[in-house]
Amino acid sequence: MTTAITLDRRTAAIFYSDVAGYSRLMGADEIGTISALRGAYSAIVEPAIHEAGGRLVQIAGDAVLAEFGQAGEAVDCAIQIQR
C-alpha cells in the first residue's frame, strides 16, 4: 500500500528592509529614533505593504519583513516606501 503525499506549494516574494544608519541614530537619540521609527512604520511602511497586497510578517528594531504573492508587488512596495 502506498500513501500519496500532497504538497501545497505557493510562490512568495520576501521583502526585507532596515534603516540605514540606525545604530548611529540610536546612539545620538534613542528615544527620538524609536519614536520617529514607530511613526514611520505606522504612517508609511505598514500602509504601503497592505496597499501593495503584502502581509506584514515581523518588525524587529529597524527591520521589516513582509511577504508578497508576486515579486512586482514587493518592488512596488519598496518604491512607495522610498518615495
Backbone as CSV, one residue per row, in Angstrom:
resi,resn,N_x,N_y,N_z,CA_x,CA_y,CA_z,C_x,C_y,C_z
1,MET,0.838,-1.168,0.000,0.000,0.000,0.000,0.894,1.245,0.000
2,THR,0.625,2.137,-0.934,1.398,3.377,-0.996,0.538,4.540,-0.522
3,THR,1.189,5.483,0.096,0.491,6.666,0.578,0.860,7.844,-0.311
4,ALA,-0.125,8.514,-0.828,0.120,9.682,-1.671,0.398,10.886,-0.786
5,ILE,1.408,11.617,-1.158,1.752,12.841,-0.435,1.288,14.027,-1.274
6,THR,0.527,14.862,-0.650,0.043,16.055,-1.333,0.849,17.250,-0.839
7,LEU,1.431,17.968,-1.781,2.202,19.149,-1.439,1.394,20.392,-1.779
8,ASP,1.377,21.318,-0.858,0.702,22.594,-1.088,1.801,23.618,-1.344
9,ARG,1.983,23.970,-2.602,3.048,24.895,-2.968,2.467,26.248,-3.317
10,ARG,3.264,27.275,-3.062,2.888,28.614,-3.474,4.147,29.431,-3.691
11,THR,4.015,30.436,-4.488,5.125,31.331,-4.761,4.995,32.531,-3.846
12,ALA,6.120,32.986,-3.334,6.116,34.166,-2.470,7.361,34.992,-2.736
13,ALA,7.204,36.287,-2.598,8.339,37.205,-2.668,8.534,37.764,-1.267
14,ILE,9.752,37.703,-0.788,10.065,38.169,0.556,10.659,39.569,0.480
15,PHE,10.122,40.461,1.278,10.567,41.852,1.358,11.236,42.041,2.713
16,TYR,12.469,42.514,2.697,13.188,42.796,3.938,13.797,44.183,3.813
17,SER,13.620,44.976,4.846,14.138,46.334,4.825,14.655,46.695,6.201
18,ASP,15.698,47.511,6.224,16.142,48.068,7.501,16.578,49.515,7.294
19,VAL,16.807,50.217,8.385,17.113,51.644,8.352,18.624,51.846,8.283
20,ALA,19.048,52.591,7.258,20.473,52.921,7.136,20.859,53.878,8.260
21,GLY,21.965,53.589,8.923,22.453,54.460,9.993,21.713,54.310,11.306
22,TYR,20.985,53.219,11.473,20.170,53.012,12.670,21.003,53.051,13.956
23,SER,22.131,52.394,13.985,22.960,52.378,15.193,23.441,53.783,15.542
24,ARG,23.830,54.540,14.534,24.281,55.918,14.761,23.126,56.766,15.300
25,LEU,21.950,56.616,14.698,20.785,57.362,15.153,20.416,57.002,16.588
26,MET,20.449,55.724,16.909,20.141,55.275,18.271,21.156,55.820,19.266
27,GLY,22.434,55.863,18.877,23.469,56.397,19.758,23.290,57.880,20.023
28,ALA,22.792,58.604,19.031,22.616,60.044,19.162,21.345,60.401,19.930
29,ASP,20.255,59.642,19.717,18.969,59.969,20.341,18.067,58.743,20.315
30,GLU,18.204,57.900,21.303,17.461,56.641,21.329,15.950,56.854,21.351
31,ILE,15.463,57.687,22.250,14.018,57.913,22.380,13.455,58.545,21.102
32,GLY,14.131,59.546,20.578,13.677,60.218,19.359,13.677,59.288,18.162
33,THR,14.705,58.447,18.069,14.796,57.499,16.957,13.670,56.484,17.008
34,ILE,13.414,55.932,18.172,12.341,54.945,18.325,10.997,55.589,18.012
35,SER,10.774,56.793,18.488,9.523,57.498,18.240,9.331,57.775,16.747
36,ALA,10.371,58.271,16.088,10.286,58.563,14.646,10.075,57.288,13.845
37,LEU,10.748,56.222,14.234,10.625,54.955,13.524,9.219,54.376,13.657
38,ARG,8.672,54.420,14.847,7.298,53.923,15.046,6.308,54.720,14.218
39,GLY,6.511,56.032,14.172,5.641,56.882,13.367,5.738,56.551,11.886
40,ALA,6.964,56.333,11.413,7.170,55.991,10.004,6.571,54.632,9.669
41,TYR,6.695,53.665,10.574,6.093,52.348,10.333,4.579,52.478,10.188
42,SER,3.963,53.216,11.115,2.504,53.358,11.107,1.993,54.164,9.922
43,ALA,2.692,55.239,9.590,2.207,56.158,8.558,2.623,55.777,7.145
44,ILE,3.761,55.097,7.007,4.310,54.847,5.669,4.453,53.360,5.349
45,VAL,5.190,52.649,6.178,5.582,51.272,5.856,4.393,50.309,5.864
46,GLU,3.667,50.256,6.954,2.548,49.309,7.034,1.486,49.582,5.970
47,PRO,1.060,50.838,5.752,0.087,51.073,4.675,0.620,50.681,3.292
48,ALA,1.904,50.925,3.034,2.488,50.563,1.729,2.473,49.057,1.528
49,ILE,2.766,48.307,2.571,2.744,46.840,2.481,1.334,46.358,2.147
50,HIS,0.359,46.846,2.873,-1.020,46.397,2.655,-1.554,46.867,1.297
51,GLU,-1.219,48.093,0.911,-1.667,48.633,-0.369,-1.116,47.827,-1.549
52,ALA,0.099,47.314,-1.402,0.723,46.530,-2.471,0.305,45.059,-2.420
53,GLY,-0.559,44.697,-1.485,-1.063,43.327,-1.415,-0.209,42.401,-0.580
54,GLY,0.613,42.964,0.296,1.501,42.143,1.112,0.953,41.847,2.491
55,ARG,1.719,41.065,3.197,1.387,40.691,4.576,2.595,40.982,5.439
56,LEU,2.415,41.831,6.444,3.487,42.130,7.376,3.756,40.893,8.225
57,VAL,4.992,40.431,8.222,5.344,39.240,8.982,5.927,39.636,10.337
58,GLN,6.872,40.587,10.337,7.530,40.943,11.583,8.220,42.297,11.472
59,ILE,8.196,43.023,12.584,9.001,44.232,12.745,9.897,43.970,13.947
60,ALA,11.203,44.155,13.775,12.150,43.941,14.861,13.199,45.051,14.813
61,GLY,13.117,45.972,15.773,14.060,47.086,15.777,13.863,47.931,14.538
62,ASP,14.877,47.979,13.708,14.785,48.768,12.472,14.465,47.925,11.247
63,ALA,14.156,46.657,11.432,13.938,45.743,10.304,12.459,45.419,10.116
64,VAL,12.082,45.301,8.851,10.714,44.932,8.487,10.783,43.731,7.559
65,LEU,9.963,42.733,7.829,9.860,41.544,6.997,8.410,41.416,6.551
66,ALA,8.212,41.317,5.249,6.860,41.178,4.693,6.879,40.132,3.586
67,GLU,5.710,39.602,3.292,5.556,38.588,2.253,4.559,39.087,1.211
68,PHE,4.895,38.842,-0.042,4.032,39.223,-1.156,3.835,38.018,-2.057
69,GLY,2.723,37.989,-2.752,2.427,36.899,-3.670,3.234,36.957,-4.949
70,GLN,3.679,38.157,-5.317,4.441,38.335,-6.549,5.586,39.311,-6.295
71,ALA,6.666,39.126,-7.021,7.835,39.994,-6.857,7.508,41.445,-7.191
72,GLY,6.667,41.664,-8.199,6.300,43.019,-8.582,5.619,43.782,-7.455
73,GLU,4.844,43.079,-6.651,4.184,43.710,-5.506,5.213,44.170,-4.479
74,ALA,6.225,43.342,-4.232,7.283,43.706,-3.284,8.072,44.909,-3.794
75,VAL,8.332,44.935,-5.090,9.056,46.065,-5.697,8.219,47.333,-5.607
76,ASP,6.928,47.243,-5.908,6.046,48.401,-5.804,6.041,48.958,-4.385
77,CYS,6.005,48.062,-3.415,6.034,48.465,-2.014,7.331,49.191,-1.682
78,ALA,8.432,48.629,-2.102,9.738,49.243,-1.826,9.849,50.643,-2.438
79,ILE,9.354,50.784,-3.654,9.380,52.088,-4.320,8.522,53.088,-3.546
80,GLN,7.351,52.665,-3.142,6.454,53.556,-2.385,7.100,53.994,-1.074
81,ILE,7.737,53.099,-0.371,8.390,53.431,0.891,9.558,54.391,0.662
82,GLN,10.331,54.161,-0.383,11.470,55.031,-0.671,11.030,56.450,-1.026
83,ARG,9.886,56.588,-1.658,9.397,57.921,-2.004,9.057,58.683,-0.759
